[in-house]
Amino acid sequence: MLEYHLTTHSYSETEDFGNKFSTLIQPGDVILLNGDLGVGKTTFTRGLARGLGIKKNVKSPTFTLIREYQDGKLPLYHMDAYRLENNPDEDLGFDEYFHGNGVTVVEWPQFIKDEVPEDHISVNIKRAGEDDRDITIKLHGDKYSSRDFGGIV
């Protein structure tokens, strides 16, 4: 498993990192976002979407569970599994997203851990100060063994 670390110092730096991250994304990638409430998971996703050329405003899918953005270089499927904490067996067709031609981003993936493919990217965001965020990227599975994310970190 490859692992990368960086620290951002503002909301805009976290979003800019998501934008840079998008340059290494390929169809079928699954990105798991871990971190406390309000730490910047949606901010990272907004930057990723911008880098993919998506013009729509990216909002947290907390109440809808899944938001789809089709107007970029790749489709973006933004999921928030938080509300599935008490109902993890609900069938929402995750396989279609995880093995499709777009990029799937999952906030609160621990609530659907049995659905997550073995090959995935985890992005862990932790508060390191009022505006500072420590970000750790881990590449899981053979699919990512030859990809180098070091150029953006």
N, C-alpha and C positions, 0 to 999 in steps of 0.2 A: 504494500500500500504506500503510495506516494503522499507526502504531506507538505503543505506550504503554510507559512504564517505571515501576517502583516497587521499593521495597526492603522486605522483611519482616525482622523481628528475632528471630523465634522460630518453632518448629514450629507453635505454635497460630496465629500470624499468617499463616503460609503456608496453613494449613488454612482459616482464616477468609476469606482472599482467594479460595480456591477456592469457598467458599460464596457469596460476593458475586458471583463470576464467573457462577455458575449462573443468576442472575437475567436474564442477557442471552443465554442459550443458547436455541436453537430446534431443532426436529426437523431431522435431517439434518446438523447441525453436526459437523465433524471437527476435533478438537483434537490437535495434535502436540506432545508434551512432549519437550523436549531438555534434556539436562544430564547431568553425571557421575553415577556410581553413588552413591546415598545423598544426593543434593542436595535431594530433596523432591518428586519427580514423583508418587509415590503419595500423599504427604501432600496435595498440591494436589488430586488426584483424590478423595481421601476427603472433602475439603471440598466439592467440586463435587457429589459424591453426596449429602452431607448436605443441601445446598441444593436438590437435586432431590427430597428427601423419602425417599431410600433409607435403610432402617433397617439392612440387613445391613452387617456390617463389611467394608469395602473393603480387600482385600489385593492385593499385587503379583501379577500373573498370569504371573510369570516361567516357572513350570513348566507352566502350563496354556495359555499363549499368549493366551487370550481368556477373560475372566470377564464374564458377563452379569448385569445387575441389572435386574429387571423391576418392582420394587415401588415406583417413584417416579412423579413427574409425567411423566417421559419414560423410556424404556428407556436404560440406560447400558451401553455396550460398552467394556470396558477391556482394551486389548491391550498386550502386551509383545513387541516384535519382536526382542529381543536374540538369542534362540536361532536366529533365521532368518539371522544374519550369514553363515553358511556354506551356507545353503540358501534363498536369496531367491526361488527360483522355485516353492516349495511353494504349491499352490493351497488357500487356506483360506477362499475365498469372501468376500474383502474387499469386493467391490462391494456385496454384500447389506448389509453393515454401513455402508459409506460413503454409500450412497444410500437407506438405510432411514428409518424414522420415529423413530429414537432419536438419541442423542449418542454419537459414537465418540471415545474418547481413546486415543492411541497413544504408548506409551513406546518410545524407540529407533526413531523412524520412518525414520532413515537406512538401515535394513536392508530397508525395503520401499518405497524412494523411487519406484520405477516404478509402484507401486499407488496412491499417494496422489493424491487429486483435486486439481485446480488450485485450487479454492476450499477454503480451510482456514484455521484459526487456528493459529499456532505460538506456543507458550509456552516461552521459553528461560529456564532457571533456572541461575544461577551462584552459587557460594559467594563471599560477600563478607566473610567472617569466620566464626568458629566457629558462630554461630547465624544470622548475617545472610545473606540471599539477595537478589541482584539479579534481578528478573524483567522480561523484555521480552516484550510481546505484539505480534505482527504479524498483521494481517488480510490474507489473500491472496485475490484474486479479486473478481469483480463482486458475488457474493453478499453480501459484507461491506462494500461501498462506502458503504452508508447507515447502517451500525450504529455507534453511538458507545459505546465502552467507557471513555471518559474519566471517567464518573461514578463508577466503582468504583476507579479508580487514584489 
